[in-house]
Amino acid sequence: MSLKSPATLLFLGLLAVFFVSLSVGSTSIPVLEGLFAWARGQAGIAALIIGEIRLPRALLALCVGAALGLSGAALQGLLRNPLADPSLTGASSGAALGAATTFYFGLLPGMGVFALMLTGLAGAGLTLLLTLVLAGSGRPALLLLAGLAISSLSGAILAAVLNFAPNPFAMQELVFWLLGSVSKGSMAHVAFLLPALLIGGILIRQQRPLLAALSLGEQTASSLGLDVRRGACLIVLGVAILVGTAVAVAGNVGFVGLIAPHLARPLAKNRPDCLLWPAAAIGAMFVLLADIVSRLMPPGREIHLGVLTALIGTPIFIRLIWKERRQWL
């Protein structure tokens, strides 16, 4: 593989951003020394900071970004709509609602860090089931409409949960979680997210021929012997698994699934089947960079990850819209 190939450059860029993420913090420490010391099980400040704080946080940001970027590329290819966002499946709002019920009712008190993740994943799974039942057909347009309906319903219930929060502290904790963050990430969170990333990625990757054929239309894809309904359902399932677990672990981190495919599209020559992994890599870099920026803020003034991705993503998205508008004039 050439050193100048897009895949190599993306990998090197992701590796560089990941190393920078390990280097940024309130304390200056030798990253490689601390990483090797932690891997060998040695005690020390550098090993503790790298292995218990910075490494889990960086890995979690990488996995969340990759999951959202891959989901956005798959959904945009399925719907043939560059404005499609992973939250349209309803999985994002469902995961947020599931986690909110944990805050509200104090569910699974003995599960520790897994309580939010399990209830968030259950919420994403329930909304996915409702979306598929409501759609009835695997046609992408119906799946989109059903996802929007279920997402709106979940958002309304979530607003009711916030409205009837038992006390101001519970509401504040829930709101802060919804803003998105990987600052409290641990290896347990990473271990929870990695299998979901693998399963969702495999489900979506298996439908690459369908994504390529759908760029020519549903009738063309059907004439090639592809089962559009089954493939669409599998893509939506993969997206829901990825988005549901990402939200359950890190809260709402917006704009990643919308922006990453746009930035990766020139590298994939606008082919939706070749867009998946470049979008995942760019999504991972995007979230890592946003998390680095949040750590550079003054102590006590750290901006939540979801706020930063929106602040960074919105100008990029406006620029992309302006560019497309100029091409159509």
Secondary structure, 3 states (H helix, E strand, C coil): CCCCCHHHHHHHHHHHHHHHHHHCCCCCCCHHHHHHHHHCCCCCHHHHHHHHHHHHHHHHHHHHHHHHHHHHHHHHHHHCCCCCCHHHHCHHHHHHHHHHHHHHHCCCHHHCCHHHHHHHHHHHHHHHHHHHHHHCCCCHHHHHHHHHHHHHHHHHHHHHHHHCCCCHHHHHHHHHHHCCCCCCCCHHHHHHHHHHHHHHHHHHHCCHHHHHHHCCCHHHHHHCCCCHHHHHHHHHHHHHHHHHHHHHHHCCCCCHHHHHHHHHHHHHCCCCCCCHHHHHHHHHHHHHHHHHHHHCCCCCCCCCHHHHHHHHHHHHHHHHHHHHHHHHC
